[in-house]
């Protein structure tokens, strides 16, 4: 590994993050092409998943790519899809080295891209910035390996864990800085998800605002019987931002047809008892191509996700206000008898946001009990 490999890979990771939320089902890859210290080409996966990062960077580098090093945040693809393989493009460009964090777990690639490069006499270096790249590609890998997207649950609570007063008043528990940050989080995910109760109570738009992005996240609503206002903000903006309605078989046919006529996508999810089956829901969303979902509640949906062990990351936004026991709790019932059964998370980061505190947690995998 050369002294500038880490620096160029950090830049490639930064570029790849520009694509987060708008490249699914493809990964958000970044690419830097350099001759020593000099960068001659940069690119990231474009909206919709193509062209790929390597193609964009090679186009910028032109003939200067011959003998250069390509820094790619994921193994270059080796299969023919809607675009030619990136490994072949790098070979044709005459690059001398390719630096990447690790192989792609997609079975269509899975080492074959590296093999093609090496067979052409190109030096391949792996393991550079692997930990950072693994975090950026976590949703893509999770979907490939398990069939479901990565899920981030956001809870905005008072200091005593409430999300609203007893009357339902919740605007605003957190301040403007934290609310602006939520839009950045939405923009980095493929979809924003809420339950029917949140739609009925807040009539939300669930769009990214205040940020220039090429593609709005899909709005996913979980509602067993589609008991949603058909004249609210979601319906009025369906022509601009997609809405996917996840319902059960007992949702009334006339309501299904009404939403379909408006342009919503309807996804029928099996029931688990009286509720939508959460693991099945996540598999359906994965089958649609989503790699990351940002859930903003409400309390019952959040509890179901936690109980089903489907929350991978937890973002807790605490406002400096106290509401009291009569306020509405952040979570519905989890049905726990023992503390050992409780979902557990490890603290990743904590920071001040105006007068609020923003904490980021990652899931601890449950251990089987002896």
C-alpha positions in Angstrom: 0.0 0.0 0.0 1.3 3.4 -0.9 1.3 6.5 1.3 -1.5 8.3 -0.6 -3.8 5.2 -0.9 -5.8 6.0 2.2 -6.2 9.7 1.3 -7.5 8.9 -2.2 -9.8 6.2 -0.8 -11.3 8.6 1.8 -12.1 10.9 -1.1 -13.7 8.0 -3.0 -15.9 7.2 0.0 -16.9 10.9 0.2 -17.9 10.8 -3.4 -19.9 7.6 -3.0 -21.9 9.1 -0.2 -23.3 11.6 -2.8 -25.3 8.7 -4.2 -26.8 7.4 -1.0 -30.6 7.2 -1.2 -30.8 7.4 -5.0 -28.9 4.4 -6.5 -30.9 1.5 -5.2 -30.9 -1.4 -5.8 -27.3 -0.7 -6.8 -24.7 0.3 -4.2 -23.6 3.9 -3.8 -20.0 3.6 -5.0 -17.3 6.3 -5.3 -14.3 6.2 -7.6 -11.1 8.3 -7.8 -8.5 7.9 -10.5 -5.1 9.3 -9.7 -1.6 9.5 -11.1 0.4 9.6 -7.8 -0.8 12.7 -5.8 -2.7 14.1 -8.8 -6.4 13.3 -9.2 -7.4 13.0 -12.8 -10.9 11.6 -12.6 -13.7 11.4 -10.0 -17.2 9.9 -10.1 -20.0 8.3 -8.1 -22.9 6.0 -9.0 -25.6 8.1 -10.6 -29.3 8.3 -9.7 -31.1 5.1 -10.6 -27.8 3.1 -10.3 -26.1 4.0 -13.6 -23.8 4.9 -15.0 -21.5 3.4 -12.4 -18.8 5.4 -10.5 -15.9 3.9 -12.5 -17.5 4.8 -15.8 -18.0 8.5 -14.7 -14.4 8.7 -13.4 -12.9 7.1 -16.5 -14.8 9.5 -18.8 -13.3 12.4 -16.8 -9.8 11.0 -16.8 -9.7 10.1 -20.5 -6.4 9.0 -21.9 -4.6 10.0 -18.7 -6.1 6.9 -17.0 -3.4 4.8 -18.7 -0.9 3.7 -15.9 -3.0 5.4 -13.2 -4.5 3.9 -10.0 -8.3 3.6 -9.6 -9.6 3.8 -6.1 -13.1 2.2 -5.9 -15.2 1.8 -2.7 -16.4 -1.7 -3.8 -15.1 -4.4 -6.1 -15.7 -3.4 -9.8 -18.6 -5.4 -11.3 -17.8 -8.2 -13.6 -21.2 -9.1 -15.0 -23.1 -7.8 -18.0 -26.2 -6.0 -16.9 -27.7 -2.8 -18.3 -24.1 -1.5 -18.5 -20.9 -3.3 -19.5 -18.7 -4.6 -16.6 -16.6 -1.9 -14.8 -13.7 -4.4 -14.5 -13.6 -4.5 -18.3 -13.7 -0.7 -18.6 -10.7 -0.4 -16.2 -8.8 -3.0 -18.2 -9.6 -1.2 -21.5 -8.5 2.2 -19.9 -5.1 0.7 -19.1 -5.0 1.4 -15.4 -2.0 -0.1 -13.5 -3.5 -0.5 -10.1 -7.0 -0.9 -8.5 -7.4 -0.2 -4.8 -10.6 -1.3 -3.1 -11.8 -2.1 0.5 -13.1 -5.6 -0.2 -14.9 -7.9 -2.6 -18.6 -7.5 -3.5 -20.8 -10.0 -1.8 -23.2 -10.0 -4.8 -22.8 -13.5 -6.2 -22.7 -12.0 -9.8 -19.4 -10.4 -8.8 -17.9 -11.9 -5.6 -14.3 -11.8 -6.5 -14.8 -12.1 -10.3 -14.1 -8.5 -10.8 -10.7 -8.7 -9.0 -9.9 -11.9 -10.9 -10.5 -10.2 -14.3 -8.3 -7.3 -13.3 -5.4 -9.5 -12.1 -5.7 -11.7 -15.2 -5.0 -8.5 -17.2 -1.9 -7.8 -15.2 -3.4 -5.1 -13.1 -2.3 -4.9 -9.5 -5.2 -5.2 -7.0 -4.9 -3.9 -3.4 -7.7 -4.7 -0.9 -8.3 -3.9 2.7 -8.0 -0.1 2.4 -10.6 1.8 4.5 -12.6 -1.5 4.8 -14.4 -0.5 8.1 -15.6 2.8 6.7 -16.7 1.3 3.4 -18.6 -1.5 5.2 -20.7 1.1 7.0 -21.5 2.9 3.8 -22.5 -0.3 2.0 -24.2 -2.0 5.0 -27.7 -1.8 3.5 -26.6 -3.1 0.1 -24.8 -6.1 1.7 -27.7 -6.8 4.1 -30.2 -7.0 1.2 -27.9 -9.3 -0.7 -27.2 -11.6 2.2 -30.6 -11.6 4.0 -33.1 -10.2 1.5 -34.1 -7.2 3.6 -33.0 -3.6 3.7 -31.1 -2.0 6.6 -33.5 -0.2 8.9 -32.8 3.0 10.9 -35.4 3.9 13.5 -35.6 7.5 14.5 -37.2 8.5 17.8 -37.7 12.2 18.8 -38.5 12.3 22.5 -38.6 14.5 25.5 -36.1 14.1 28.2 -38.5 11.6 29.9 -39.1 9.5 26.7 -42.4 11.0 25.5 -43.3 11.9 22.0 -46.4 14.1 22.6 -48.6 15.4 25.3 -51.7 13.4 26.3 -53.8 15.5 23.8 -51.3 14.5 21.0 -49.5 17.9 20.7 -45.9 17.2 19.5 -44.8 20.3 17.7 -42.1 20.8 18.4 -40.2 18.5 20.9 -36.9 19.1 19.1 -35.5 22.3 17.8 -34.9 23.6 14.2 -31.3 22.3 14.0 -32.4 18.7 14.8 -35.4 18.9 12.5 -33.1 20.0 9.6 -30.8 17.1 10.4 -33.7 14.7 10.0 -34.0 15.8 6.3 -30.3 14.9 5.8 -31.1 11.5 7.3 -34.1 11.0 5.0 -31.9 12.0 2.0 -29.4 9.2 2.8 -32.0 6.5 2.7 -34.0 4.9 -0.1 -37.3 5.1 1.7 -39.0 6.9 4.7 -41.5 4.7 6.6 -44.2 5.5 9.1 -47.3 3.8 10.4 -51.0 4.7 9.7 -51.4 6.4 13.1 -48.7 8.9 12.3 -50.3 9.7 8.9 -53.7 10.2 10.6 -52.3 12.4 13.4 -49.8 14.5 11.5 -50.8 14.4 7.8 -47.0 14.4 6.9 -45.3 15.0 3.6 -42.4 12.7 4.5 -40.3 14.4 1.8 -36.7 15.8 1.9 -36.9 19.6 2.1 -34.2 22.3 2.3 -31.7 20.0 0.4 -31.1 19.8 -3.3 -31.4 16.1 -4.1 -31.9 14.3 -7.4 -34.4 11.8 -6.2 -36.9 11.8 -3.3 -37.0 8.7 -1.1 -40.0 6.4 -1.5 -42.7 7.0 1.2 -43.7 3.7 2.8 -46.8 3.5 4.9 -47.7 0.5 7.0 -51.4 0.2 7.4 -53.2 -3.1 7.8 -56.6 -1.9 6.6 -55.5 1.3 4.7 -57.4 3.5 7.2 -55.7 6.6 5.8 -56.9 10.0 4.7 -57.2 9.8 0.9 -57.3 13.6 0.6 -54.2 14.3 2.6 -50.6 15.4 1.8 -49.5 12.0 0.7 -52.3 11.7 -1.9 -51.9 15.2 -3.1 -48.2 14.7 -3.9 -48.4 11.2 -5.4 -47.6 12.6 -8.8 -44.2 13.9 -7.6 -43.1 11.4 -4.9 -43.9 7.7 -4.8 -46.1 6.2 -2.0 -46.0 2.5 -1.2 -48.9 1.2 0.9 -48.2 -2.0 2.9 -51.5 -3.6 3.9 -53.0 -6.9 4.8 -55.4 -9.1 2.8 -58.3 -7.7 4.8 -57.9 -4.2 3.5 -61.2 -3.1 1.9 -61.1 -3.6 -1.9 -62.7 -0.2 -2.6 -60.0 1.6 -0.7 -57.3 -0.4 -2.5 -58.7 0.6 -5.8 -59.0 4.3 -4.8 -55.3 4.4 -3.9 -54.3 2.5 -7.0 -56.1 5.0 -9.2 -54.2 7.8 -7.5 -50.9 6.1 -8.4 -49.9 4.4 -5.2 -48.1 1.1 -5.2 -49.9 -1.5 -3.0 -48.0 -4.3 -1.3 -49.9 -7.0 0.4 -48.2 -8.3 3.5 -49.1 -11.5 5.5 -50.5 -11.1 9.0 -48.8 -12.2 12.2 -51.7 -12.3 14.7 -53.6 -9.1 14.3 -50.7 -7.1 12.9 -48.7 -6.9 9.7 -45.9 -9.5 9.8 -42.8 -7.3 10.2 -40.1 -9.7 9.0 -42.3 -10.4 5.9 -42.7 -6.7 5.4 -39.0 -6.2 5.4 -38.5 -9.0 2.9 -41.1 -7.5 0.6 -39.4 -4.1 0.7 -36.1 -5.8 -0.1 -37.6 -7.6 -3.0 -38.7 -4.2 -4.4 -35.0 -3.2 -4.4 -34.7 -1.1 -1.3 -31.4 -1.2 0.6 -32.1 1.2 3.4 -35.3 2.4 5.2 -35.6 5.3 7.6 -38.5 4.8 10.0 -40.0 7.7 11.8 -42.6 5.9 13.9 -45.1 5.9 15.3 -44.9 4.1 18.6 -46.7 0.9 17.7 -44.7 0.4 14.5 -41.5 1.2 16.2 -42.3 -1.4 18.9 -43.1 -4.0 16.3 -39.8 -3.4 14.5 -37.8 -3.7 17.7 -39.7 -6.8 18.9 -39.0 -8.4 15.5 -35.2 -7.6 15.8 -35.4 -5.6 12.6 -33.9 -2.3 13.8 -30.2 -2.1 12.8 -29.6 1.5 13.8 -31.4 3.7 16.3 -31.2 7.5 16.1 -32.5 9.1 19.4 -33.2 12.8 19.2 -33.9 14.2 22.7 -35.3 17.7 23.2 -34.8 19.6 26.4 -38.4 19.4 27.5 -40.2 17.3 30.1 -43.8 16.1 29.4 -44.7 13.8 32.3 -46.2 10.4 32.7 -49.5 11.4 31.1 -47.7 12.1 27.8 -47.6 9.6 25.0 -44.6 7.1 25.2 -42.1 6.8 22.3 -42.8 3.1 22.0 -45.8 0.8 22.2 -45.7 -2.3 24.3 -42.9 -4.8 23.7 -44.4 -7.6 25.9 -41.2 -8.2 27.7 -41.1 -10.4 30.9 -37.3 -10.4 31.4 -34.7 -7.8 30.8 -32.6 -10.3 29.0 -35.2 -10.3 26.3 -34.9 -6.6 25.7 -33.3 -5.3 22.4 -29.9 -3.9 23.1 -27.8 -1.3 21.3 -24.3 0.0 21.5 -23.6 3.7 21.4 -21.9 4.9 18.3 -21.9 8.6 18.7 -23.5 11.5 20.7 -23.5 15.2 19.9 -25.3 18.4 20.8 -27.7 19.8 18.2 -28.9 23.2 19.3 -30.6 22.6 22.6 -31.1 18.9 21.8 -29.0 15.8 22.1 -28.6 13.4 19.1 -27.5 9.9 19.9 -26.7 7.2 17.3 -26.9 3.5 18.3 -26.2 0.3 16.5 -27.9 -3.1 17.2 -26.3 -5.7 19.4 -27.1 -9.1 17.9 -29.2 -11.2 20.2 -27.4 -14.2 21.8 -29.2 -17.5 22.3 -29.9 -18.2 25.9 -28.3 -21.3 27.6 
